[in-house]
Amino acid sequence: MTDNRVTITIENGVAEVTLNRAEKMNAWDEAMFTQVARAGERLMEEPGLRAVVLTGAGRAFSAGIDTAMLAGFAGRLDALRAEIVAPPPGQAANRFQRPCTVWADLPVPVIAALHGVAYGAGMQLALGADMRIAAPDTQLSIMEMRWGLIPDMGLTKLLPGLMRADQALDLILSARVLQAPEAQSLGLVTRTAERPLDAARALARDIAARSPEATRGAKALVRAAWPGDDAQLALEARLQAAIIGSANQIEAVMAGMQKRTPQFR
């Protein structure tokens, strides 16, 4: 793929998708958004696919959005707002939601192997997986509130089946950082393992050895039966479009970058 933001390897029906911006702790820039979504779309058409492992190169799964990308929004706010509320024809998810929701839509089980940090966009990508295996010292956060934003990458589809509404609101509003054991107790992490990538690979191989019709059916059953679908993605987009670029949102970004207390209006 262009710029190698994402790499894909496939062996014996198991695809391994790696965020490959290790020097930036796999922070999300424009290219990352595009390439993660394309990776999922490509695997939709992969013959013989049985399971997928999502991982991050280097020290972290993903540190979240690149602050340089946030700063770049300032010069094109009207176009950005229009893009947020207008998903591509025939899709419920917009360009910023699709990199996370595509994994939920993939017909085969997807396992995220988490290490280092999974913040913001990285956390929402992990939620797009069907299961999350984390190293015990992994730090996780739904961090968008620190930038004066709401989580807008498909959280309304991906989170409701995992945890209670009050717990979700607590994490969204506080943007606090969780250690993996607490995240597991809340439903954000499926289980912990000292070597999460090895554990994810082993689980993927086990899934790949089972009947493909049964494993696809099991995923379809769970995704249909538990709360969380496309219905609220448009609300998520409308709310974010109204918030992004507002005076208070800009102040949140500036205060965060300058490491000072924000002064909201």
ABEGO torsion letter per residue (X at the ends): XBGGABBBBBBGGBBBBBBABAAAGGBBBAAAAAAAAAAAAAAAABBGBABBBBBBBEABABAEBBAAAAAAAAAAAAAAAAAAABBBBGBABBAAAAAAAAAAABABBBBBBBBEBBBEAAAAAAAABABBBBBAABBBBBAAAAAGBBBAAGAAAAAAAABBAAAAAAAAAAGBBBBAAAAAAAGABABBBABAAAAAAAAAAAAAABBAAAAAAAAAAAAAABBEBAAAAAAAAAAAAAABGBAAAAAAAAAAAAGBBBBBX
